[in-house]
């Protein structure tokens, strides 16, 4: 069976006794209780799936939340030698540092300091700021001037067996590959390690696959594609009176129409008269009320959209899921898109959303870029990412929580998305540092001055 399907069962909830141990970080006791419950025939299959998903979450939490309080303070003092314990505790109290209980002790997310670097008050305190994203403003200006902007991009991606793996071990690997979609065309596979299998161009999560021996070493692919971003003046649109109702359904475990989200959506859209106004109001809510914070593995997260709304924190995918869920509750079709954010210098994982307005079709919303623009006071950039994107992308995925090709039924490194690759060694899934991966931007050319 597909073990990744367990995560959908989380929506049925956990037994109270398991929930108590799990929330307290007493994972040994929670697992012991899960062992007893799984032996009971009275348990529905979905409840068993939820328990198995909880067990996997508990396994991953210590891999993501690795820092003690002393470790976390020492990490900040590498940049700010006089950073005080009281300052750290104030950040925790303000929910600016992500943490979990493990055996009754708070442990902090290993990437928490990277998120703090995004904020001017922490830069003023001495933390080095995030890299400049001035290229986005230049790209947006070129789009507005020309009506569109395109780029031809070449990327080399690689994935390898763990160091020291048995050369005769069975090794399967999947790497994301550009999908055929509205933005992308002229997709070319330029070079790849022999033995590859390429998913269909319209696959939900398109990838290239190899199956062989670990001793055959690194698997790599080099591809080129053309990506075009047309500029849409959102203030000039006049939606049709009749709108479609596809992509307005719930999808467990992260696109759920909970009472909290229904109430929130009702308040956000109460004064809106049509789908475009609703989508804009939802985008404004997410980008003006959600702050960026790096997340653990998504496999550690529960009901992502609701928890984002409750906490006010998220990364690109978390904000996208909140936007999609609220749009669907409001009756506005919305769906997922993801892959890479690409500049001439680098390529990193990124997620965003689409929403549908007839007669114009699918439009875009990049809530994390919008939130980031709001953080630095750039209202023009924030408004751009409602309805528009940019050509700084590689689109590989059109569905959240979809299978890859051929199916990987082991617990994937990311059961919901495929941006960096998946691999199994002798049938055992490889996660985190066990899985060497790399991406290099080999070529990048715009079709107009930027």
C-alpha positions as CSV (number, residue, x, y, z in Angstrom):
1,X,0.0,0.0,0.0
2,X,1.0,3.6,-0.4
3,X,2.2,4.7,3.0
4,X,1.9,8.3,2.1
5,X,-1.9,7.9,2.1
6,X,-1.7,7.7,5.9
7,X,-1.4,11.5,6.1
8,X,-4.8,12.0,4.6
9,X,-6.2,10.1,7.5
10,X,-5.0,12.7,10.0
11,X,-8.2,14.5,9.4
12,X,-10.1,11.9,11.5
13,X,-8.1,13.0,14.6
14,X,-6.2,11.0,17.2
15,X,-7.4,9.2,20.3
16,X,-7.2,11.5,23.4
17,X,-4.6,9.4,25.2
18,X,-2.3,9.5,22.1
19,X,-2.9,13.2,21.6
20,X,-1.8,14.0,25.2
21,X,1.4,12.1,25.0
22,X,2.2,13.4,21.5
23,X,1.6,17.1,22.4
24,X,3.8,16.8,25.5
25,X,6.6,15.3,23.4
26,X,6.5,12.0,25.2
27,X,6.9,10.1,22.0
28,X,7.9,6.8,23.6
29,X,4.6,6.7,25.5
30,X,2.6,7.8,22.5
31,X,4.2,5.0,20.4
32,X,3.5,2.4,23.1
33,X,-0.2,3.5,23.1
34,X,-0.3,3.4,19.3
35,X,1.1,-0.2,19.4
36,X,-1.8,-1.3,21.6
37,X,-4.4,0.5,19.5
38,X,-3.2,-1.0,16.3
39,X,-3.8,-4.5,17.6
40,X,-7.5,-3.7,18.2
41,X,-9.8,-5.0,15.5
42,X,-12.4,-2.4,16.5
43,X,-10.3,0.4,15.1
44,X,-11.5,1.9,11.7
45,X,-8.9,1.8,8.9
46,X,-8.7,5.6,8.8
47,X,-7.9,5.7,12.5
48,X,-5.1,3.3,11.9
49,X,-3.8,5.5,9.1
50,X,-3.9,8.5,11.4
51,X,-1.9,6.7,14.1
52,X,0.7,5.6,11.6
53,X,1.0,9.1,10.3
54,X,1.4,10.4,13.8
55,X,4.1,7.9,14.4
56,X,6.0,9.2,11.3
57,X,5.5,12.8,12.5
58,X,7.1,11.9,15.8
59,X,10.0,10.2,14.1
60,X,10.7,13.4,12.1
61,X,10.2,16.0,14.7
62,X,13.6,15.4,16.5
63,X,15.3,15.5,13.0
64,X,13.9,19.1,12.5
65,X,13.9,20.5,16.0
66,X,17.4,19.8,17.0
67,X,18.5,22.8,19.1
68,X,18.2,23.2,22.9
69,X,17.7,26.6,24.3
70,X,21.4,26.9,25.0
71,X,22.2,25.8,21.4
72,X,19.8,28.3,19.9
73,X,21.2,31.2,22.0
74,X,24.7,30.2,21.0
75,X,23.7,30.2,17.4
76,X,22.4,33.8,17.6
77,X,25.5,34.9,19.5
78,X,27.7,33.9,16.5
79,X,26.3,37.1,14.8
80,X,25.4,39.0,17.9
81,X,27.9,38.2,20.8
82,X,25.9,40.1,23.4
83,X,22.5,38.6,22.5
84,X,20.8,38.0,25.9
85,X,18.7,35.1,27.2
86,X,15.9,37.5,28.0
87,X,15.9,38.7,24.3
88,X,15.6,35.1,23.2
89,X,12.8,34.3,25.6
90,X,11.0,37.4,24.4
91,X,11.2,36.2,20.8
92,X,9.8,32.8,21.9
93,X,7.0,34.4,23.8
94,X,6.1,36.5,20.7
95,X,6.0,33.2,18.7
96,X,8.8,34.3,16.4
97,X,10.8,31.1,17.0
98,X,9.3,27.8,16.2
99,X,9.7,25.0,18.8
100,X,8.3,21.7,19.9
101,X,8.3,19.6,23.1
102,X,10.5,16.5,23.0
103,X,10.4,14.5,26.2
104,X,9.0,17.6,28.0
105,X,11.8,19.9,26.9
106,X,11.4,22.6,24.3
107,X,13.6,22.1,21.2
108,X,13.9,24.8,18.5
109,X,13.7,24.5,14.7
110,X,17.2,24.2,13.2
111,X,16.4,26.9,10.7
112,X,14.9,29.5,13.1
113,X,17.7,32.0,12.8
114,X,17.3,32.1,9.0
115,X,13.8,33.3,9.4
116,X,14.8,36.0,11.9
117,X,17.2,37.4,9.4
118,X,14.2,38.4,7.3
119,X,13.1,41.1,9.7
120,X,14.6,44.7,10.0
121,X,14.5,44.7,13.8
122,X,16.7,41.7,13.9
123,X,19.0,43.1,11.3
124,X,19.4,46.2,13.4
125,X,20.3,44.0,16.3
126,X,23.1,42.5,14.3
127,X,21.8,39.5,12.4
128,X,23.0,39.6,8.7
129,X,20.0,40.5,6.5
130,X,18.5,38.3,3.8
131,X,19.9,38.6,0.2
132,X,18.5,41.5,-1.8
133,X,15.6,40.7,-4.1
134,X,15.9,43.8,-6.3
135,X,15.8,41.6,-9.3
136,X,12.1,41.1,-8.7
137,X,11.4,44.8,-9.0
138,X,13.4,45.0,-12.3
139,X,11.5,42.0,-13.7
140,X,8.1,43.5,-12.7
141,X,9.1,46.8,-14.4
142,X,10.1,44.9,-17.6
143,X,6.8,43.0,-17.6
144,X,4.7,46.2,-17.2
145,X,6.7,48.0,-19.9
146,X,6.6,45.2,-22.5
147,X,3.4,43.4,-21.5
148,X,5.3,40.2,-20.8
149,X,8.8,38.9,-20.1
150,X,10.3,35.5,-21.1
151,X,13.4,33.6,-20.2
152,X,15.2,30.6,-21.6
153,X,16.6,28.6,-18.6
154,X,18.9,25.6,-18.4
155,X,19.3,23.7,-15.2
156,X,21.4,20.6,-14.2
157,X,20.0,18.6,-11.2
158,X,21.5,15.6,-9.5
159,X,20.7,13.0,-6.8
160,X,23.0,10.4,-5.4
161,X,23.0,7.4,-3.1
162,X,24.2,8.0,0.5
163,X,27.9,8.1,1.0
164,X,29.1,4.6,1.9
165,X,26.0,2.8,0.5
166,X,26.5,-0.8,-0.5
167,X,27.3,-0.7,-4.3
168,X,25.0,-3.6,-4.9
169,X,22.1,-2.0,-3.0
170,X,18.9,-1.3,-5.1
171,X,18.6,2.4,-5.7
172,X,15.5,4.3,-7.0
173,X,15.6,8.0,-7.6
174,X,13.1,10.7,-8.8
175,X,14.0,14.3,-9.7
176,X,11.5,17.0,-10.7
177,X,11.3,17.9,-14.4
178,X,9.6,20.9,-16.1
179,X,5.9,20.2,-16.8
180,X,3.9,21.3,-19.8
181,X,1.8,24.2,-18.6
182,X,0.6,27.7,-19.6
183,X,3.9,29.3,-18.6
184,X,6.3,26.8,-20.0
185,X,7.1,25.6,-23.6
186,X,10.0,24.2,-25.6
187,X,10.9,21.8,-22.8
188,X,14.1,19.9,-23.8
189,X,15.9,17.0,-22.0
190,X,19.5,17.8,-23.0
191,X,21.4,15.2,-21.1
192,X,20.6,12.5,-18.4
193,X,22.2,9.5,-16.8
194,X,21.3,6.4,-18.9
195,X,18.3,4.4,-17.9
196,X,16.0,7.2,-17.3
197,X,12.2,7.2,-17.5
198,X,10.3,10.5,-18.0
199,X,6.8,11.1,-16.7
200,X,4.1,12.4,-19.1
201,X,4.2,16.1,-19.8
202,X,0.9,16.7,-17.9
203,X,1.7,14.6,-14.9
204,X,0.5,15.9,-11.6
205,X,4.0,16.0,-10.3
206,X,6.3,15.5,-13.3
207,X,9.7,13.9,-12.7
208,X,12.5,11.8,-14.3
209,X,13.2,8.4,-12.7
210,X,16.0,5.9,-12.5
211,X,16.2,2.4,-11.0
212,X,19.5,0.6,-10.7
213,X,22.4,-0.1,-8.3
214,X,23.8,2.3,-5.8
215,X,27.3,1.7,-7.2
216,X,26.3,3.3,-10.4
217,X,26.6,6.6,-8.6
218,X,25.0,10.0,-9.1
219,X,21.9,10.3,-11.4
220,X,21.7,13.6,-13.1
221,X,19.6,15.5,-15.7
222,X,20.1,18.7,-17.7
223,X,17.0,20.3,-19.1
224,X,16.2,23.6,-20.9
225,X,12.8,25.3,-21.1
226,X,11.2,28.6,-22.2
227,X,9.0,30.4,-19.6
228,X,6.8,33.4,-20.3
229,X,5.0,35.7,-17.8
230,X,2.4,37.9,-19.3
231,X,1.4,41.0,-17.4
232,X,-2.2,41.3,-16.4
233,X,-3.8,44.6,-15.3
234,X,-6.0,43.2,-12.5
235,X,-7.9,46.5,-12.2
236,X,-9.1,46.3,-15.8
237,X,-10.7,42.8,-15.6
238,X,-14.5,42.3,-15.9
239,X,-15.4,38.8,-14.8
240,X,-18.3,36.9,-16.5
241,X,-21.6,36.7,-14.6
242,X,-21.4,32.9,-14.6
243,X,-18.3,31.3,-13.0
244,X,-17.2,27.6,-12.8
245,X,-17.3,25.5,-9.7
246,X,-14.4,23.1,-10.3
247,X,-11.5,23.0,-7.9
248,X,-13.7,24.2,-5.0
249,X,-13.8,20.9,-3.0
250,X,-12.0,19.8,0.2
251,X,-8.9,17.7,0.1
252,X,-7.6,16.0,3.2
253,X,-5.4,16.6,5.1
254,X,-4.6,20.2,4.4
255,X,-7.5,21.7,2.4
256,X,-10.2,21.3,4.9
257,X,-13.2,23.6,5.4
258,X,-13.0,23.8,9.1
259,X,-15.4,25.9,11.3
260,X,-12.4,28.3,11.9
261,X,-11.7,28.8,8.2
262,X,-15.3,29.0,7.2
263,X,-15.8,31.8,9.8
264,X,-12.6,33.6,8.7
265,X,-13.6,33.4,5.0
266,X,-17.0,34.8,5.8
267,X,-15.5,37.8,7.5
268,X,-12.9,38.4,4.8
269,X,-15.4,38.3,1.9
270,X,-18.5,39.7,3.6
271,X,-18.5,42.9,1.5
272,X,-17.3,41.3,-1.8
273,X,-19.7,41.1,-4.7
274,X,-18.0,38.7,-7.0
275,X,-15.2,36.0,-7.3
276,X,-12.5,38.5,-8.3
277,X,-13.2,40.7,-5.3
278,X,-13.2,37.6,-3.0
279,X,-9.9,36.3,-4.3
280,X,-8.3,39.8,-3.9
281,X,-9.7,40.1,-0.4
282,X,-8.3,36.7,0.5
283,X,-4.9,37.5,-1.0
284,X,-4.8,40.8,0.9
285,X,-5.7,39.0,4.2
286,X,-3.0,36.4,3.7
287,X,-0.2,38.8,2.6
288,X,-1.0,41.5,5.2
289,X,-1.5,39.1,8.1
290,X,0.9,36.2,7.6
291,X,4.6,36.6,8.3
292,X,7.3,34.4,6.7
293,X,8.9,31.7,8.9
294,X,10.8,28.6,7.7
295,X,9.0,25.4,8.3
296,X,10.1,21.9,9.3
297,X,9.5,19.0,6.9
298,X,5.9,19.3,5.7
299,X,5.5,15.7,6.9
300,X,5.7,17.2,10.5
301,X,2.7,19.6,9.9
302,X,-1.0,19.0,10.5
303,X,-3.9,20.9,8.8
304,X,-1.5,23.4,7.3
305,X,-4.0,25.9,6.1
306,X,-5.9,26.2,9.4
307,X,-2.7,26.3,11.5
308,X,-1.4,29.1,9.3
309,X,-4.5,31.1,9.9
310,X,-4.4,30.5,13.6
311,X,-0.7,31.3,14.0
312,X,-0.1,34.0,11.4
313,X,3.2,32.3,10.4
314,X,4.1,30.3,7.3
315,X,6.4,29.8,4.3
316,X,5.5,29.9,0.6
317,X,3.7,26.6,0.5
318,X,1.8,27.2,3.8
319,X,0.6,30.6,2.6
320,X,-0.4,29.1,-0.7
321,X,-2.5,26.4,1.0
322,X,-4.3,29.0,3.1
323,X,-5.1,31.1,0.1
324,X,-6.3,28.0,-1.9
325,X,-8.5,26.8,1.0
326,X,-10.1,30.1,1.6
327,X,-10.7,30.6,-2.1
328,X,-12.4,27.2,-2.3
329,X,-14.6,28.0,0.7
330,X,-15.6,31.2,-1.0
331,X,-16.5,29.3,-4.2
332,X,-13.5,30.6,-6.2
333,X,-11.6,27.7,-8.0
334,X,-8.0,27.5,-6.8
335,X,-5.2,25.0,-7.1
336,X,-1.5,24.4,-6.4
337,X,1.6,25.1,-8.5
338,X,5.2,24.6,-7.5
339,X,8.7,23.8,-8.5
340,X,11.7,26.2,-8.4
341,X,12.4,29.9,-8.0
342,X,15.2,30.5,-10.5
343,X,17.6,33.4,-11.0
344,X,20.8,33.5,-13.1
345,X,22.7,32.6,-9.9
346,X,20.6,29.9,-8.2
347,X,17.5,27.8,-8.0
348,X,15.5,27.0,-4.8
349,X,12.2,25.3,-4.0
350,X,9.2,27.5,-4.2
351,X,5.3,27.2,-4.1
352,X,2.4,29.4,-5.2
353,X,-1.2,29.3,-6.1
354,X,-3.6,29.7,-9.0
355,X,-7.2,30.9,-9.0
356,X,-9.7,30.9,-11.9
357,X,-11.7,33.8,-13.1
358,X,-13.8,33.4,-16.3
359,X,-13.3,34.5,-19.1
360,X,-9.6,35.0,-18.3
361,X,-8.8,31.5,-17.1
362,X,-6.2,30.7,-14.5
363,X,-4.4,33.6,-12.8
364,X,-1.7,33.4,-10.1
365,X,-1.2,34.4,-6.5
366,X,2.3,34.2,-4.9
367,X,1.4,35.0,-1.3
368,X,4.8,34.6,0.2
369,X,6.3,37.1,-2.3
370,X,3.4,39.4,-1.5
371,X,4.0,39.0,2.2
372,X,7.7,39.7,1.8
373,X,6.9,42.8,-0.2
374,X,4.6,44.0,2.6
375,X,7.4,43.3,5.1
376,X,9.7,45.8,3.4
377,X,6.9,48.3,2.5
378,X,6.8,47.6,-1.2
379,X,3.1,47.9,-2.0
380,X,3.6,47.9,-5.8
381,X,5.4,44.5,-5.6
382,X,2.8,43.1,-3.2
383,X,0.0,44.0,-5.6
384,X,1.8,42.5,-8.6
385,X,1.8,39.0,-7.1
386,X,-2.0,39.0,-7.1
387,X,-2.8,37.9,-10.7
388,X,0.7,37.9,-11.9
389,X,3.9,35.9,-11.5
390,X,7.3,36.4,-13.1
391,X,9.5,34.2,-15.4
392,X,11.8,33.4,-12.5
393,X,10.3,29.9,-12.2
394,X,10.4,26.2,-13.1
395,X,7.0,24.6,-12.8
396,X,7.1,20.8,-12.1
397,X,3.9,20.3,-10.0
398,X,0.3,21.1,-10.5
399,X,-1.2,19.2,-7.6
400,X,-0.5,19.1,-3.9
401,X,-0.3,15.6,-2.3
402,X,-0.2,13.8,-5.7
403,X,1.9,10.7,-6.6
404,X,5.0,10.8,-8.7
405,X,5.8,8.5,-11.6
406,X,6.3,5.6,-11.2
407,X,4.5,5.6,-7.8
408,X,6.7,5.8,-4.7
409,X,4.8,4.0,-2.0
410,X,7.4,4.4,0.7
411,X,7.2,7.3,3.1
412,X,8.6,10.1,0.8
413,X,11.0,12.7,1.9
414,X,8.1,15.1,1.1
415,X,4.8,13.2,0.8
416,X,3.0,16.3,-0.5
417,X,5.3,17.9,-3.1
418,X,8.4,17.1,-5.2
419,X,10.8,20.0,-5.6
420,X,14.2,18.5,-4.6
421,X,13.8,14.7,-5.4
422,X,13.0,11.4,-3.8
423,X,15.0,8.2,-3.4
424,X,14.9,4.7,-1.9
425,X,17.7,2.4,-1.0
426,X,16.8,-1.3,-0.9
427,X,13.2,-0.2,-0.5
428,X,14.0,2.1,2.5
429,X,13.1,5.8,1.9
430,X,16.0,8.3,2.2
431,X,15.4,11.6,4.0
432,X,17.3,14.7,4.8
433,X,21.1,14.5,4.8
434,X,21.0,10.9,3.7
435,X,20.0,12.1,0.3
436,X,22.7,14.2,-1.5
437,X,21.0,16.5,-4.1
438,X,22.1,19.5,-6.1
439,X,20.9,22.0,-8.6
440,X,22.9,24.4,-10.8
441,X,21.6,27.1,-13.2
442,X,23.7,26.5,-16.3
443,X,22.1,29.1,-18.5
444,X,19.6,32.0,-18.1
445,X,18.7,34.5,-20.8
446,X,15.8,37.1,-20.8
447,X,14.1,38.1,-24.1
448,X,14.2,41.8,-23.1
449,X,16.5,44.0,-21.0
450,X,16.0,43.7,-17.2
